[in-house]
Amino acid sequence: MVPYILLMMFVGRPMYYLELILGQFAGNAQAGAFGGFPLAKGIGWAMVYACTFISLYYNVILGYALLYFFYSLRKTLPWTVCDEAWADDNCYVQRPGIVS
C-alpha cells in the first residue's frame, strides 16, 4: 500500500495536474487537446479508450467486492459449508462452526 500511495503522490497527481492544465490551455477535452501537434494526435484518443476500459475493469472488481460483502451478511457464510450446488468430491470443512 505504501508504494501505491507514493506512486500516486509523486507520479499520478502531477500527471493529473498536467492533464488539467493541457485541457485548460487547449480549451478542448482529451480527444482534441493534442490537435495542434499532429504526431501526438492519437494520444488524446488513447487516453479516452484507456480510461473507458480501465473503468469497465474496475467496475467488475467492485461488483465482486459488493457481492462478497452482501454474501458475508448472511447468517451462514457461503464459503464455510460445502453446498451441493457447487461442491465437488474434494470439498471439505476444516473446522465447522469456527467462522459463523
GISUL-V483698 format. One record per backbone hydrogen bond with DSSP energy under -1.0 kcal/mol. CO is the residue of the C=O (numbers start at 1). NH is the residue of the N-H. E is the energy in kcal/mol with one decimal. If there is no record, write none. Layout:
# GISUL-V483698
co: [CO & CO]
nh: [NH & NH]
e: [E & E]
This chain:
# GISUL-V483698
co: [1 & 2 & 3 & 4 & 5 & 6 & 7 & 7 & 8 & 11 & 12 & 13 & 14 & 15 & 16 & 17 & 18 & 19 & 20 & 21 & 22 & 23 & 29 & 32 & 34 & 37 & 38 & 40 & 42 & 43 & 44 & 45 & 46 & 47 & 48 & 49 & 50 & 51 & 52 & 53 & 54 & 55 & 56 & 57 & 58 & 59 & 60 & 61 & 62 & 63 & 64 & 65 & 66 & 67 & 68 & 71 & 77 & 81 & 83 & 83 & 88 & 95]
nh: [5 & 6 & 7 & 8 & 9 & 10 & 11 & 12 & 13 & 15 & 16 & 17 & 18 & 19 & 20 & 21 & 22 & 23 & 24 & 25 & 26 & 27 & 33 & 35 & 37 & 40 & 41 & 43 & 46 & 47 & 48 & 49 & 50 & 51 & 52 & 53 & 54 & 55 & 56 & 57 & 58 & 59 & 60 & 61 & 62 & 63 & 64 & 65 & 66 & 67 & 68 & 69 & 70 & 71 & 72 & 74 & 80 & 83 & 86 & 87 & 91 & 98]
e: [-2.3 & -2.6 & -2.7 & -2.5 & -2.1 & -2.7 & -2.2 & -1.9 & -2.4 & -1.9 & -2.4 & -2.4 & -2.6 & -2.1 & -2.1 & -2.3 & -2.5 & -2.3 & -2.2 & -2.7 & -2.6 & -1.7 & -1.0 & -1.3 & -1.3 & -1.6 & -1.2 & -1.2 & -2.4 & -2.2 & -1.9 & -2.7 & -2.6 & -2.4 & -2.0 & -2.6 & -2.5 & -2.1 & -2.0 & -2.2 & -2.6 & -1.8 & -1.5 & -1.7 & -2.5 & -2.1 & -2.2 & -2.3 & -2.5 & -2.3 & -2.5 & -2.1 & -2.6 & -2.3 & -1.8 & -1.3 & -1.8 & -1.0 & -1.1 & -2.7 & -1.3 & -1.5]
